Amino acid sequence: MSRNRLIKKLKEKNSKLNKPELEIVLDTFSNSIGSALKDNLSVEIRGFGRWSHKKLKENYYARNPATNKLIYKPERVKIKFKASKKLIRNINNKI
């Protein structure tokens, strides 16, 4: 679902809020999740899911498959999302 479509859905549910206010709500929500993950915290929304991060070690022996040359991959963070049981149940019941 695109950002604009999500804003339209929110507008249908909350007719008192206008589009700029809904954009602020959506931006605040996504920025809050991003800043928490930056601070090495996990984010959990009950009934929806959980975002967490995992540090991946640096790798000196990675290979570029196209050229077969060794490349260096620095330490990085991978973001994981695990859907809640309730969300999984809702998705599977719709099919």
N, C-alpha and C positions, 0 to 999 in steps of 0.2 A: 504494500500500500504506500502510495506516495505521500509526501508531506501535505500537499494541497488537498488531497482526498481525505486525509485524516482530519484536517482543519474543518472541512465541510461536514464530516460526520459529527465532530464535536459541536459545530454550529447547530446542527439538527437537534442534538440533545440539550444544548444550552442556548436557547434563542436570545437570552438576555445579554450574552457576551457578543461583542462584535469581533470581526476577523483580526484586527491588530492585537486585541487582548488575548485571543486564543493563540496567536503566534508567540506572544510573550510567555504564555503558560507552557507551550511546547518547548520553546527555547530554554526556559528555566529548568524544565524537567530534564532535557538532554544534557545541558551544561552541568547540572548537579550530579548526574550519573558520571559524566566525564571527569569532573574534578575529584570525585570520591575515588574513582579508579586510578587517577594520577597520584593520589595520596596513599596508594596501596591498600585501599579499603575495598571490601566487597559490598555490593548493593543487592538487597533482597526486597522484592515487592511480593507480599503474600498473595497467592492465587495467580501470579503471573510468571515469576521466574527470578533467577539470580544471576548477576553478572559477577565474575571474579577474574583475577588476572593470574598468569603463570609466567615466571621468568624463564626465558630460554637462554641457555648458556651460549657464550661466544664459541664459534667454530672456526678453527684455522684450516680444516681439511675439507671444506665443502667444495664441490665441483660444479662448474657451469656445464650443464648437459649438452649445450650447443657446441661449445668449443673444447670441452674436456679440460679446461684450465682450473687450477686451484683458485678459490676465492676466499676471502675472509668475511665471515658474518659476525657482526658485533653482538653483544648481549642485547636482548630485546624482550619486550613484554607481549604476551599473547592474551587477548581478551576472550573469555569463554562465557557462553550463556547457557544456562540449564533451565529449561521450562519446568514449571511446577506441575504436579500431578493433576491439579484442577484444570490448567490450561490444556494439557495433553488430552484429558478426558473430553473437554469441550470441543477440541479440534476433531477427535475421532468420532464423536457422536454426530457431527455435521455431515460426515461422508455417507 
